[in-house]
Amino acid sequence: MDDRTRTELEAAAFRHLVQHLRERTDVQNIDLMNLAGFCRNCLSKWYRAAAEERGVAISDPAAREVVYGMPYEEWKAKYQKEASVEQKKAFDQGHQGH
């Protein structure tokens, strides 16, 4: 596989992942962090870092909007729920020393 095809496939997979996360508003970021070790915010930070590596300036809010499909504050108001005691405990246990 040539580099261009690989990059196109990776970009398509990224777009599919982002769309999937936009549709799964029932899945909270803390759930993602507890199960997978990353969340939507992580993905937006990786996106911003990749842009910066290529000399493209993008703000955190703009990168988050790419991932969330709307301003982050709007997403939080519509979909974010208070984390349960169990979720917080799992997060704390899973991220000690990070």
C-alpha positions, 0 to 999 in steps of 0.5 A: 500500500502506498503512503497516500492510500494509507493516509486516505484510509486513516483519514476515513477511519478517523472521520468514521470514529468521530461520526460514531462518537457524535452519534453515541452521546449516551457514552460519556467521556468518563466511560471512554476514559475508564474503558479505553484510556482516552475520550473525545477531549483526548482525540481533539487534543491529538487533532490539535497537536497534529495540526500544530506539527504541520504548522496549522494553528487551531485552538482547543475550542475549534479542535473540540468542535471538530470532534463534538460536531458543535461547541463543547459547552453546547455538547456538555449542556445537552449530553454530559451527565454528572459522573457517578461515584462508581465512575469517579472511583474507577477513573481515580483507580485507573489513572493513578500516577498519570 
